[in-house]
Amino acid sequence: MNKNCSLCRVTLTSMDTLLGENKLSDGGVLCNQCLDKASNVNQELLYNLSNFSIEDIKSLLDKPIQPAIKPKQTLSVVTESASYTISREEYKRRRRKIKHELEELNASLSVFTKGEIKELPYLIPEDEKIIAITDAQFINTLDAGVLVVTPLRILSVSKSMFGAAKINNYPNEKIKAVNFVAHQRSPIIQLHSDERLVEFECYMDKEDAEKFYDRIKELYNTSEMQDQKQRHTPVKEISSKEIFEQLEQLGKLRENGILTDAEFTEQKRKLLEQLK
């Protein structure tokens, strides 16, 4: 197994192989930095790298000419994923951005998430930054997966070996809280949405799952976040008639001893404020 880049000879990192297997036709492997450098000359390398040898890459970098082995045209100009299309050039730009963000986060992702990582450029636009990512799959399932957090949402991306990727999008305004639950087998990330509780099992790296939670807990579990949600939540207007009906019901509850005078006064005050 190759441990060094075939071009610059630096030691390969997990990120070099995670963001697409950078394998050449002769069995060599490129680091991401060398792949970016070569793809600036011929962007086809991003999609058909396995059709190029290290000699082809060296020739490309020496002179911007077509490689001796012409890659097969197996990818259309527009690629479809997650029910929408993006151009090849846009995919390339997004992929570079995502690679840079994962490197900044020092992401510790398993080799089983390569398929999910390749889906991210289709899902995350250039103006949306990844602020946290970890291996995580829906609890009690066998599909590998990742949880991705941006300032706008949490994305769950999971992909079985032969099936299509399953995408679940949780906008921040729908999320009430996020919890971390320690478990002897593997930790669990709990996502409390408006509709239900969703649980993700972090079976690959317990420490990374905890770091992931530490990065996002203040975003989702602070009073500031709750205030933001309230500002984004439409307030249903109540008519004067409805308010007076509720005041009448409050009076009956006090008469029947269900509400104390103090409770009645407080609820009455809240209702009357809505008339202002």
C-alpha positions as CSV (number, residue, x, y, z in Angstrom):
1,M,0.0,0.0,0.0
2,N,1.4,3.4,-1.0
3,K,2.2,5.7,1.9
4,N,3.9,8.5,-0.1
5,C,2.7,10.8,-2.9
6,S,4.1,9.5,-6.2
7,L,5.0,13.1,-7.3
8,C,6.2,15.1,-4.3
9,R,7.0,12.0,-2.1
10,V,5.4,13.5,1.1
11,T,3.6,11.1,3.5
12,L,0.0,10.7,2.5
13,T,-2.6,11.7,5.1
14,S,-6.1,10.3,5.6
15,M,-7.5,13.4,3.9
16,D,-5.5,12.6,0.7
17,T,-7.4,9.4,0.2
18,L,-10.7,10.4,1.8
19,L,-11.7,13.1,-0.7
20,G,-11.7,10.6,-3.5
21,E,-9.1,7.8,-4.0
22,N,-6.3,9.7,-5.7
23,K,-5.0,6.5,-7.3
24,L,-3.2,6.5,-10.7
25,S,-3.3,3.9,-13.4
26,D,0.2,2.6,-12.5
27,G,-0.8,2.1,-8.8
28,G,0.7,5.3,-7.5
29,V,-1.2,7.8,-5.4
30,L,-1.2,11.6,-5.5
31,C,-1.7,13.9,-2.4
32,N,-4.4,16.4,-2.6
33,Q,-2.0,19.3,-3.1
34,C,-0.4,17.7,-6.2
35,L,-3.8,16.7,-7.5
36,D,-5.0,20.3,-7.3
37,K,-1.8,21.5,-9.0
38,A,-2.2,19.1,-11.9
39,S,-6.0,19.6,-12.2
40,N,-5.4,23.3,-12.8
41,V,-3.8,22.2,-16.1
42,N,-6.4,19.5,-16.9
43,Q,-9.5,19.3,-14.8
44,E,-10.4,15.9,-16.2
45,L,-8.0,14.5,-13.5
46,L,-10.7,15.2,-10.9
47,Y,-13.0,12.6,-12.5
48,N,-10.8,10.1,-14.3
49,L,-7.5,10.2,-12.4
50,S,-7.3,6.4,-12.6
51,N,-6.7,6.7,-16.3
52,F,-3.4,8.7,-15.8
53,S,0.0,7.4,-14.8
54,I,2.6,9.3,-12.9
55,E,4.5,10.0,-16.1
56,D,1.3,11.5,-17.6
57,I,1.1,13.8,-14.5
58,K,4.8,14.8,-14.8
59,S,4.2,15.6,-18.5
60,L,1.2,17.7,-17.7
61,L,3.2,19.8,-15.2
62,D,6.2,20.2,-17.5
63,K,4.0,21.3,-20.4
64,P,0.3,21.9,-20.5
65,I,-0.4,19.3,-23.1
66,Q,-2.8,16.4,-23.3
67,P,-1.5,13.2,-21.5
68,A,-0.2,10.3,-23.5
69,I,-3.1,8.2,-22.3
70,K,-6.3,10.1,-23.1
71,P,-8.9,9.6,-20.3
72,K,-12.3,8.1,-21.2
73,Q,-15.2,10.5,-21.3
74,T,-17.3,8.8,-18.7
75,L,-18.7,11.9,-16.9
76,S,-21.2,14.3,-18.5
77,V,-20.8,18.0,-18.2
78,V,-23.7,18.3,-15.8
79,T,-23.8,15.8,-12.9
80,E,-27.0,14.9,-11.1
81,S,-27.2,14.3,-7.3
82,A,-29.8,14.9,-4.6
83,S,-32.5,15.9,-7.1
84,Y,-30.6,18.8,-8.7
85,T,-27.7,19.4,-11.0
86,I,-24.5,21.4,-10.9
87,S,-21.9,21.9,-13.5
88,R,-18.5,20.2,-13.5
89,E,-16.7,23.4,-12.8
90,E,-19.0,24.2,-9.8
91,Y,-18.4,20.7,-8.5
92,K,-14.7,21.3,-8.7
93,R,-14.9,24.6,-6.9
94,R,-17.1,23.2,-4.1
95,R,-14.9,20.2,-3.7
96,R,-11.8,22.3,-3.2
97,K,-13.6,24.5,-0.6
98,I,-14.9,21.5,1.3
99,K,-11.4,19.9,1.3
100,H,-9.9,23.0,2.7
101,E,-12.6,23.2,5.4
102,L,-12.1,19.6,6.5
103,E,-8.4,20.1,6.7
104,E,-8.9,23.2,8.9
105,L,-11.2,21.1,11.2
106,N,-8.6,18.4,11.2
107,A,-11.5,16.0,10.4
108,S,-11.0,12.4,11.6
109,L,-13.2,10.5,9.2
110,S,-13.1,6.8,8.4
111,V,-12.4,5.3,5.0
112,F,-16.0,4.1,4.9
113,T,-17.3,7.6,4.4
114,K,-15.6,8.3,1.0
115,G,-19.0,8.0,-0.8
116,E,-20.6,10.5,1.6
117,I,-17.8,13.0,1.2
118,K,-18.1,12.8,-2.6
119,E,-21.8,13.8,-2.2
120,L,-21.0,17.0,-0.2
121,P,-20.2,19.2,-3.2
122,Y,-23.7,18.6,-4.5
123,L,-25.3,19.5,-1.2
124,I,-23.3,22.4,0.2
125,P,-22.9,25.6,-1.8
126,E,-19.8,27.8,-1.8
127,D,-21.3,30.4,0.6
128,E,-22.1,27.8,3.3
129,K,-19.2,26.7,5.5
130,I,-18.7,23.4,7.3
131,I,-18.2,24.0,11.0
132,A,-18.2,20.4,12.3
133,I,-18.3,16.9,10.9
134,T,-18.0,13.3,12.3
135,D,-18.8,9.7,11.4
136,A,-22.3,9.0,12.4
137,Q,-25.1,6.7,11.3
138,F,-28.8,6.4,12.1
139,I,-29.0,4.3,15.3
140,N,-29.7,0.6,14.6
141,T,-28.7,0.7,10.9
142,L,-25.8,-0.6,9.0
143,D,-25.2,2.3,6.6
144,A,-22.0,4.3,7.1
145,G,-22.6,8.0,7.3
146,V,-21.6,11.4,8.4
147,L,-23.2,14.3,10.3
148,V,-22.3,17.7,8.9
149,V,-23.0,21.0,10.6
150,T,-23.1,24.4,8.9
151,P,-24.3,27.8,10.4
152,L,-27.7,27.0,8.8
153,R,-28.4,23.4,9.3
154,I,-27.4,19.8,10.2
155,L,-27.0,17.4,7.3
156,S,-27.1,13.6,7.7
157,V,-25.5,11.8,4.7
158,S,-25.5,8.0,4.6
159,K,-24.7,5.6,1.8
160,S,-25.0,1.9,1.7
161,M,-22.5,-0.1,-0.4
162,F,-24.7,-0.4,-3.5
163,G,-27.6,2.1,-2.9
164,A,-28.0,5.8,-3.5
165,A,-27.0,8.3,-0.8
166,K,-29.7,9.1,1.8
167,I,-29.8,12.8,2.6
168,N,-31.6,14.3,5.6
169,N,-31.7,18.0,6.1
170,Y,-32.4,19.6,9.5
171,P,-32.6,23.4,9.3
172,N,-31.6,25.2,12.5
173,E,-35.0,26.7,13.0
174,K,-36.4,23.2,13.3
175,I,-33.9,22.0,15.9
176,K,-34.7,22.5,19.6
177,A,-31.5,21.0,21.1
178,V,-28.6,18.6,20.5
179,N,-27.4,16.2,23.1
180,F,-24.5,13.9,23.6
181,V,-25.2,10.5,25.3
182,A,-22.3,8.4,26.5
183,H,-22.8,4.6,25.8
184,Q,-20.5,1.6,26.5
185,R,-20.8,0.5,22.9
186,S,-20.6,3.9,21.1
187,P,-21.7,7.4,21.9
188,I,-25.0,8.8,20.6
189,I,-25.8,12.2,19.2
190,Q,-29.4,13.1,19.8
191,L,-31.1,15.7,17.6
192,H,-34.3,17.1,19.0
193,S,-36.4,18.5,16.2
194,D,-39.9,20.0,16.2
195,E,-41.3,16.8,14.9
196,R,-39.3,14.0,16.7
197,L,-36.1,12.8,18.3
198,V,-33.5,11.6,15.9
199,E,-30.5,9.5,17.2
200,F,-27.1,8.9,15.5
201,E,-24.6,6.4,16.6
202,C,-20.9,7.4,16.4
203,Y,-19.3,3.9,16.3
204,M,-16.0,4.7,14.6
205,D,-14.3,7.3,16.9
206,K,-15.7,8.1,20.3
207,E,-13.3,10.9,21.0
208,D,-14.1,12.6,17.6
209,A,-17.8,12.3,18.4
210,E,-17.2,14.2,21.6
211,K,-15.1,16.9,19.9
212,F,-17.9,17.2,17.3
213,Y,-20.5,17.8,20.1
214,D,-18.2,20.3,21.8
215,R,-18.0,22.3,18.6
216,I,-21.8,22.6,18.2
217,K,-23.3,22.5,21.7
218,E,-23.2,26.2,22.2
219,L,-24.8,26.8,18.8
220,Y,-27.8,24.7,19.6
221,N,-28.2,24.7,23.4
222,T,-27.8,28.4,24.4
223,S,-30.5,30.9,25.1
224,E,-29.2,33.0,22.2
225,M,-30.0,30.2,19.8
226,Q,-33.4,29.9,21.3
227,D,-34.0,33.6,20.8
228,Q,-32.9,33.3,17.2
229,K,-35.4,30.5,16.7
230,Q,-38.2,32.6,18.2
231,R,-37.3,35.5,15.9
232,H,-37.5,33.2,12.9
233,T,-40.7,31.5,14.0
234,P,-43.9,33.3,12.7
235,V,-46.1,34.5,15.5
236,K,-49.8,33.6,15.1
237,E,-51.9,36.7,15.5
238,I,-54.8,36.3,17.9
239,S,-58.0,38.3,17.4
240,S,-59.5,40.4,20.1
241,K,-62.5,38.0,20.2
242,E,-60.3,35.0,20.9
243,I,-58.5,36.9,23.7
244,F,-61.7,37.9,25.4
245,E,-62.9,34.3,25.2
246,Q,-59.7,33.1,26.8
247,L,-60.1,35.7,29.5
248,E,-63.6,34.4,30.2
249,Q,-62.2,30.8,30.5
250,L,-59.5,32.0,32.9
251,G,-62.2,33.6,35.1
252,K,-64.1,30.3,35.2
253,L,-60.9,28.4,36.1
254,R,-60.3,30.8,39.0
255,E,-63.9,30.5,40.2
256,N,-63.6,26.7,40.2
257,G,-60.4,26.8,42.2
258,I,-58.2,25.5,39.4
259,L,-56.2,28.7,39.2
260,T,-55.0,30.8,42.1
261,D,-55.5,34.6,42.1
262,A,-51.8,35.0,41.3
263,E,-51.9,32.6,38.4
264,F,-55.1,34.2,37.1
265,T,-53.5,37.7,37.3
266,E,-50.3,36.5,35.5
267,Q,-52.2,34.8,32.6
268,K,-54.6,37.7,32.3
269,R,-51.7,40.1,32.0
270,K,-50.2,38.1,29.2
271,L,-53.4,38.0,27.3
272,L,-54.1,41.7,27.7
273,E,-50.6,42.5,26.4
274,Q,-51.5,40.9,23.1
275,L,-54.3,43.5,22.6
276,K,-51.7,46.3,22.6
